[in-house]
Amino acid sequence: RHSSEAEQSPASQRGRSWTAPSTAMAPKRQAAPDGSEEAAVEEVAEPVPKAARTEALPEAPKPPEKPEELEADAPVDKRKVQTTAVTFEGQDTTLNVIPSHSHRVLAALSDGGLHYLVAAARGSVGVKAGRYMYEVKIMEVLTPYESNRHSRPNMSKQAVRLGFSVPGSSLFLGDSEESVCFDAEGFFVVNQTRKPSASKFGRNQVVGLLLNLDPKSANANTVSLFVDGVRVSQPMPLPDGCKGKTLCPHVSFRNLTLHMNFGPEPMAPLPFTCRMLQGAAQADTVVTPPPKKTKDGKFEVVFPVGVPDEGTFHMLDQFMADNPHFVELSDRKLVEWAARSGLPKPKPNFQRTSNDKPDNHFGLQALDELQMRRIIASIAPLVPRNYIVMEVRSNLVKAERMELLKRFSGPHFKRIAKVAIGEPPASYKDKVMKLKLKEKQDKLDLEYKQRQLEKERKKQIMLKKREMIEKRKALQEQVAKVKAEEDAKKKAAAEEEAAAKAAAAAEAKAAAAAAAA
């Protein structure tokens, strides 16, 4: 039996563990009757019954059960279907987004350092009730050339986030509680907090995002992720900033080309029936209104003119707060865009920075030279929107101002100069005073926190020093105690040895005296 097992090919034994042969199966040597030499006698053990062998084998693990689908089929809905096509309007996209094929394909500009920046787009139709979904497929992955690769920041070249957001909120997904999203790495992002909650997805996979706002459903106010029709995340709850509000489909990406599918038919059907956003009931949707225009149907381009460091940017902030449909064109917005795209924010150098020209030293040539400013200046006049061009110096110098005006000479633009001169109104003064007071208060709060942290740091240092001194003292006491015990043992041993010697000497003396007697 052993020879037959040994003669088997290694391939036949592959995949099973080797065990030492049992002693009951080994041949035993017995002496021959004549006593001349030994004869080998092999005692063959009785074969183990098949039933016994079956009981000895471990049970095969059961395959894991498929998770039960948490959503049910959509009921028949006979309400009127909304017919407005889901598109991406200019005021709800970043300046580097290029929609094509009836807004079904989204790409982004990548020249002049724009490949470092995130492109974002929000759909024009939002959901306020019901359960609907949309799909995204990554069609193309771009890897732009980088001349200074060694100084490249520690961030992914390609990135994508898919989610929903409140109309009018930030275009950067996951920056606040008014938007939720999943990224390609499987994280659920809310208010700049990333939580692992799904599987990764990538190129040529159909990614479906399901929004459930049905109050009758057990998964009401949740969002789920599906890849190729398979659920890859649990229903994730919406933050408080999204509950009870209209939510629009929203994507942000970098160095990718996306195919958007809003329906009415899905590319990868889910395990249950679900209507897509393009086939949603009209009563459950809200269409984002188009950008505001003047009475003659034109878009406004505002050029603020004011004295430097005389509240020009305070006026700009107030104007943007009162007119959120305007898009600001300025260097500070470009620097903010780069920082919110994941690039490390540069430390301000007050000797070479100002509100008009902030410090833009990112360690990347294309960004440090603001090459993207040239690209944005070329593409902005081609996209009809309401703009405010904030260039304090250029708006004051006639030659440079005329150059800016030429860029927006199209018939669909109305150019307006907003001059800040004279005594400002009382309402503006109050807002500026409140802003200044808040800045001072924030500065004092920061200084107080720093002093408290420094005080706590010194306290911890003193506690550690005191603890080290106590430990050192305890160690010294222990060493002294051990040394005293050793000295006592040595002294006792020496006394015993001296007593033994004295006793031996006395015995010897007594023996000598007895012998003499």
C-alpha positions in Angstrom: 0.0 0.0 0.0 2.8 2.4 0.8 4.6 1.6 -2.4 1.5 2.3 -4.4 1.1 5.8 -2.7 4.8 6.6 -3.2 4.6 5.7 -6.9 1.9 8.2 -7.6 2.9 11.3 -9.5 3.3 14.6 -7.6 0.4 16.0 -9.5 -1.9 13.4 -8.1 -0.9 14.3 -4.5 -1.1 18.0 -5.1 -3.7 19.8 -3.0 -3.7 17.3 0.0 -1.6 17.5 3.1 1.1 14.9 3.9 0.8 12.9 7.1 3.3 10.4 8.5 2.3 6.8 8.0 0.8 5.0 11.0 2.8 2.5 13.1 0.0 -0.1 12.6 0.6 0.0 8.9 4.5 -0.5 9.1 6.0 -4.0 8.6 7.2 -5.8 11.7 10.3 -7.9 11.9 10.1 -11.4 13.4 12.8 -14.1 14.0 12.9 -17.1 11.7 12.1 -20.5 13.1 15.7 -21.6 12.6 17.0 -18.5 14.3 19.5 -17.8 11.5 18.0 -14.6 10.2 14.9 -12.5 10.4 12.1 -12.6 7.9 10.0 -9.6 7.2 6.3 -10.2 7.9 3.9 -7.4 7.0 0.8 -7.1 9.0 -1.8 -5.3 7.0 -4.3 -3.4 9.0 -7.9 -3.9 8.4 -9.4 -1.3 6.1 -11.3 1.5 7.8 -15.0 1.2 6.9 -16.3 3.8 4.5 -18.7 5.2 7.0 -16.0 5.7 9.5 -13.8 7.5 7.0 -16.7 9.8 6.1 -17.2 10.7 9.8 -13.6 11.5 10.2 -13.5 14.1 7.4 -14.5 17.6 8.3 -17.7 19.0 7.0 -17.3 21.2 3.9 -18.1 24.9 4.6 -21.5 26.0 3.3 -21.4 28.7 0.7 -22.4 32.2 2.0 -25.9 33.1 1.5 -26.7 36.0 -0.8 -27.8 39.1 1.2 -31.5 39.7 0.9 -32.3 42.7 -1.3 -33.4 45.6 0.9 -35.6 47.2 -1.8 -38.9 46.0 -3.3 -40.2 46.4 -6.9 -41.6 49.8 -7.7 -45.4 49.8 -7.8 -47.3 50.8 -11.0 -47.4 54.6 -11.1 -50.0 56.1 -13.5 -49.1 59.7 -12.7 -47.8 62.1 -15.4 -44.2 61.6 -16.3 -41.9 64.6 -16.4 -40.8 65.4 -19.9 -38.0 67.9 -19.2 -34.6 66.5 -20.3 -32.0 66.3 -17.5 -29.1 68.5 -18.5 -26.3 70.4 -16.9 -26.8 74.2 -17.0 -23.8 76.6 -17.0 -24.4 78.0 -13.5 -24.3 74.4 -12.1 -21.0 73.3 -13.6 -17.4 74.3 -13.1 -15.7 76.3 -15.9 -13.7 73.3 -17.1 -16.7 71.0 -17.8 -17.4 70.2 -21.5 -20.8 68.5 -21.9 -21.6 66.8 -25.3 -24.0 64.5 -26.9 -27.1 66.2 -25.4 -25.4 66.3 -22.0 -24.9 62.6 -22.0 -21.1 62.7 -22.0 -19.1 64.8 -19.6 -15.4 65.6 -20.2 -13.1 68.3 -18.7 -10.4 70.6 -20.0 -6.9 69.5 -19.1 -4.5 72.1 -20.5 -2.7 74.8 -18.5 -2.8 72.8 -15.2 -6.5 72.2 -15.3 -5.9 68.5 -15.0 -5.1 69.1 -11.4 -8.5 70.6 -10.7 -11.8 68.8 -10.1 -14.6 69.2 -12.6 -18.2 69.2 -11.2 -21.7 69.2 -12.7 -25.1 69.2 -11.1 -28.2 68.0 -13.0 -31.1 70.4 -13.8 -33.9 68.1 -12.5 -34.1 67.3 -8.8 -36.1 64.8 -6.8 -38.3 65.8 -3.9 -40.2 62.5 -3.3 -40.3 58.9 -4.4 -37.5 56.5 -5.3 -35.4 57.0 -8.5 -31.9 56.3 -9.8 -29.4 57.3 -12.5 -26.3 55.6 -13.9 -22.7 56.6 -14.7 -20.1 54.8 -16.8 -16.5 55.7 -16.9 -15.7 55.7 -20.6 -12.1 57.1 -20.7 -9.2 57.4 -18.2 -6.8 60.2 -19.0 -3.2 60.4 -17.8 -1.9 63.9 -18.7 1.8 64.5 -19.1 3.6 66.2 -16.2 6.9 67.9 -16.7 7.7 68.1 -13.0 6.7 64.6 -11.7 8.9 64.7 -8.6 7.1 67.7 -7.2 3.6 66.3 -7.9 1.3 66.4 -4.9 0.2 63.3 -3.0 -3.2 62.8 -4.6 -4.7 60.5 -7.2 -4.4 61.5 -10.9 -8.0 60.3 -11.6 -10.9 60.7 -9.2 -14.7 60.5 -9.4 -17.5 61.1 -6.9 -21.2 60.3 -7.6 -24.1 61.6 -5.5 -26.8 64.1 -4.9 -26.9 67.7 -3.7 -29.3 70.5 -2.9 -29.7 73.1 -5.7 -27.6 76.1 -5.1 -25.1 74.3 -2.8 -21.4 74.0 -3.3 -20.3 72.3 -6.6 -17.7 70.3 -4.6 -19.4 67.1 -3.6 -19.0 66.1 0.1 -17.9 69.5 1.3 -21.0 70.1 3.4 -24.2 68.5 4.7 -26.1 69.6 1.6 -24.5 66.9 -0.5 -23.8 63.1 -0.3 -21.7 61.0 -2.6 -19.7 57.7 -3.1 -16.2 57.8 -4.5 -14.4 55.3 -6.7 -12.5 53.9 -3.7 -15.7 52.8 -1.9 -16.0 55.6 0.6 -19.3 57.4 1.5 -18.5 61.1 1.8 -20.5 63.7 3.8 -19.4 67.0 5.2 -15.7 66.3 4.4 -15.9 63.0 6.3 -15.1 59.7 4.5 -16.5 56.4 5.7 -15.8 53.0 4.0 -19.1 51.6 3.0 -19.0 50.1 -0.5 -16.9 48.3 -3.0 -14.6 50.0 -5.5 -15.6 50.6 -9.1 -13.7 51.6 -12.2 -13.7 51.8 -15.9 -16.3 50.2 -18.1 -18.5 49.4 -15.1 -22.1 50.7 -14.9 -22.5 52.4 -11.6 -26.1 53.1 -10.4 -27.0 55.5 -7.6 -30.4 55.0 -6.0 -32.1 57.7 -4.0 -35.0 56.7 -1.8 -37.2 59.5 -0.5 -40.4 57.4 -0.1 -41.6 57.9 3.5 -43.5 54.5 3.3 -40.3 52.6 2.6 -38.2 51.1 5.3 -35.2 52.7 3.6 -36.6 56.2 3.4 -34.1 59.1 3.2 -31.2 56.8 2.1 -28.9 56.5 -0.9 -27.4 53.2 -2.2 -24.7 52.2 -4.7 -24.9 49.5 -7.4 -22.2 48.3 -9.8 -23.3 46.4 -12.9 -26.7 45.9 -11.3 -25.4 44.4 -8.1 -25.7 46.1 -4.7 -22.3 47.0 -3.3 -23.4 49.2 -0.3 -26.0 49.3 2.4 -28.6 52.1 2.2 -26.7 55.1 3.7 -28.7 57.7 5.5 -28.9 61.2 4.3 -27.6 64.0 6.5 -29.9 66.5 8.1 -28.9 69.1 5.5 -30.4 67.0 2.7 -33.6 65.8 4.4 -36.8 67.4 3.2 -35.1 69.2 0.3 -34.9 68.7 -3.4 -31.9 66.7 -4.4 -30.3 66.8 -7.9 -27.9 64.3 -9.4 -24.3 65.5 -9.0 -20.9 64.2 -10.2 -17.4 65.5 -9.8 -14.4 64.0 -11.6 -10.8 64.5 -12.6 -9.1 63.2 -15.8 -12.0 61.0 -16.7 -14.8 61.0 -19.3 -18.2 60.0 -18.0 -21.3 58.7 -19.7 -24.4 59.8 -18.0 -27.7 57.8 -18.2 -30.8 59.3 -16.7 -33.2 56.9 -18.4 -35.8 56.1 -19.1 -34.2 52.6 -19.4 -31.2 51.4 -17.3 -28.0 50.0 -18.9 -27.7 47.5 -16.0 -31.1 46.5 -14.5 -31.2 46.2 -10.7 -32.5 43.1 -8.9 -35.8 45.0 -8.5 -37.8 47.3 -10.7 -37.0 51.0 -10.3 -37.8 54.0 -12.4 -35.0 56.3 -13.5 -34.9 60.0 -13.2 -35.9 60.7 -16.7 -39.0 58.6 -16.2 -39.9 60.1 -12.8 -43.4 61.4 -12.0 -43.7 65.1 -12.6 -45.1 65.6 -9.1 -41.9 64.1 -7.6 -39.5 66.3 -9.5 -38.4 69.9 -9.5 -36.8 71.6 -12.6 -34.0 74.0 -11.8 -34.9 77.4 -13.4 -32.5 78.7 -16.1 -30.0 81.4 -15.3 -31.4 84.9 -14.8 -31.1 87.3 -17.8 -31.8 90.9 -18.3 -35.0 92.2 -19.8 -33.5 92.1 -23.3 -32.5 88.4 -22.8 -28.7 89.0 -22.2 -26.3 87.8 -19.6 -24.6 90.4 -17.4 -20.8 90.8 -17.1 -20.0 93.0 -14.1 -16.6 94.8 -13.8 -16.2 96.2 -10.2 -14.1 99.4 -10.1 -12.8 100.6 -6.8 -9.8 101.8 -4.8 -7.5 99.0 -3.6 -7.8 98.1 0.0 -10.9 100.3 0.4 -13.5 97.5 0.8 -13.4 96.3 -2.8 -13.5 92.6 -1.9 -16.1 93.2 0.9 -18.3 94.7 -1.8 -17.6 91.6 -4.0 -18.5 89.2 -1.1 -21.7 91.1 -0.6 -22.6 91.1 -4.3 -22.0 87.3 -4.5 -24.2 86.7 -1.5 -27.0 88.7 -3.0 -26.5 87.3 -6.5 -25.5 83.6 -6.2 -26.2 83.0 -9.9 -23.1 85.0 -10.8 -19.8 83.3 -11.5 -16.7 85.0 -10.0 -13.6 85.3 -12.3 -10.6 86.1 -10.1 -7.3 84.8 -9.0 -8.5 84.1 -5.5 -11.3 81.8 -6.9 -8.7 79.9 -8.9 -6.5 79.4 -5.8 -9.6 78.3 -3.8 -10.6 75.9 -6.6 -7.1 74.3 -6.5 -7.2 74.0 -2.7 -10.7 72.4 -2.8 -9.5 69.9 -5.5 -7.1 68.4 -3.0 -4.0 70.4 -3.5 -2.2 71.6 -0.4 -3.1 75.2 0.3 -0.1 77.5 0.0 1.1 79.4 3.0 0.5 83.1 2.4 3.6 85.2 1.9 2.5 88.7 3.0 5.4 90.3 1.2 4.2 89.3 -2.2 0.5 88.6 -1.8 -2.7 90.7 -1.8 -6.4 90.3 -2.1 -6.2 90.9 -5.8 -3.2 88.6 -6.4 -3.1 86.0 -3.6 -0.2 83.6 -3.1 -0.5 80.7 -5.5 2.7 78.8 -4.8 1.7 75.1 -5.0 5.1 73.8 -6.2 3.7 73.1 -9.6 4.8 75.2 -12.6 1.4 75.2 -14.3 -0.4 76.4 -11.2 2.3 78.7 -9.9 2.2 80.6 -13.2 -1.6 80.5 -13.2 -1.6 79.1 -16.8 -5.2 78.0 -16.1 -6.2 81.8 -16.0 -5.5 82.0 -19.7 -7.6 78.9 -20.4 -10.5 80.1 -18.3 -10.3 83.6 -19.9 -10.7 81.9 -23.3 -13.5 79.5 -22.4 -15.6 81.8 -20.2 -17.0 84.0 -23.1 -18.0 80.8 -24.9 -20.3 79.7 -22.1 -23.2 82.1 -21.6 -23.4 82.9 -17.9 -23.6 85.9 -15.6 -20.0 86.8 -14.7 -18.3 89.2 -12.3 -14.7 89.9 -13.4 -12.8 90.8 -10.2 -9.4 92.4 -11.3 -8.8 95.4 -9.1 -5.7 96.7 -11.0 -6.9 95.7 -14.5 -10.3 97.3 -14.0 -8.6 100.6 -13.0 -6.1 100.7 -15.9 -7.9 101.8 -19.1 -5.8 99.7 -21.5 -6.2 96.5 -19.5 -9.9 97.2 -18.9 -10.5 97.5 -22.6 -8.8 94.2 -23.2 -11.1 92.6 -20.7 -14.2 94.2 -22.3 -13.2 92.8 -25.7 -13.4 89.2 -24.4 -17.1 89.7 -23.7 -18.1 91.6 -26.8 -20.6 88.9 -27.9 -24.2 89.9 -28.5 -25.5 87.8 -25.6 -23.5 89.8 -23.0 -24.3 93.1 -21.4 -21.2 94.7 -19.9 -21.7 96.7 -16.7 -19.2 98.7 -14.6 -20.0 98.7 -10.9 -18.1 101.7 -9.4 -17.6 101.9 -5.7 -17.2 105.6 -4.8 -18.5 108.0 -2.2 -20.0 107.2 1.1 -21.3 103.6 1.4 -24.8 103.0 2.6 -25.5 102.3 6.3 -26.5 98.7 5.6 -23.1 98.0 3.9 -21.3 99.6 6.9 -23.1 97.5 9.4 -22.3 94.3 7.4 -18.6 95.2 7.1 -18.4 96.1 10.8 -20.0 92.7 11.7 -17.5 91.0 9.4 -14.6 92.8 11.0 -15.8 92.1 14.5 -16.2 88.4 13.6 -12.6 88.3 12.1 -11.2 89.9 15.3 -13.3 87.5 17.5 -12.1 84.5 15.5 -8.5 85.7 15.8 -8.9 86.1 19.6 -10.6 82.7 19.9 -7.7 81.2 18.0 -5.1 82.8 20.2 -7.0 81.7 23.3 -7.1 78.1 22.0 -3.4 78.2 21.2 -2.6 79.5 24.7 -4.8 76.8 26.2 -3.1 74.1 24.1 0.3 75.5 25.1 -0.7 75.5 28.8 -2.0 71.9 28.5 1.2 70.9 26.8 3.4 72.3 29.5 1.1 70.7 32.1 1.5 67.3 30.4 5.3 67.8 30.3 5.4 68.6 34.1 3.2 65.5 34.8 5.6 63.3 32.8 8.6 64.8 34.5 7.0 64.2 37.9 6.1 60.7 36.9 9.6 60.0 35.7 11.0 61.3 39.0 8.7 59.1 41.0 9.5 56.1 38.9 13.2 56.8 39.3 12.8 57.3 43.1 10.9 54.0 43.3 13.5 52.2 41.3 16.3 53.6 43.5 14.4 52.5 46.6 13.9 49.0 45.1 17.6 48.8 44.2 18.6 49.9 47.8 16.2 47.4 49.3 17.6 44.6 47.2 21.1 45.7 48.1 20.3 45.8 51.8 18.8 42.3 51.6 21.9 41.0 49.9 24.2 42.7 52.5 22.1 41.2 55.2 22.3 37.8 53.7 26.1 38.2 53.3 26.4 39.3 56.9 24.3 36.4 58.2 26.4 34.0 56.1 29.6 35.5 57.4 28.3 35.3 61.0 27.3 31.6 60.5 30.7 30.8 59.0 32.5 32.6 61.9 30.3 30.7 64.4 31.1 27.4 62.7 34.8 28.1 62.7 34.6 29.0 66.5 32.7 25.8 67.2 35.2 23.7 65.2 38.1 25.4 67.1 36.5 24.7 70.4 35.9 21.1 69.5 39.5 20.7 68.4 40.7 22.3 71.6 38.5 20.0 73.7 39.7 17.0 71.8 43.3 18.0 72.3 42.7 18.5 76.0 41.0 15.2 76.2 43.9 13.5 74.4 46.4 15.2 76.7 44.5 14.0 79.7 
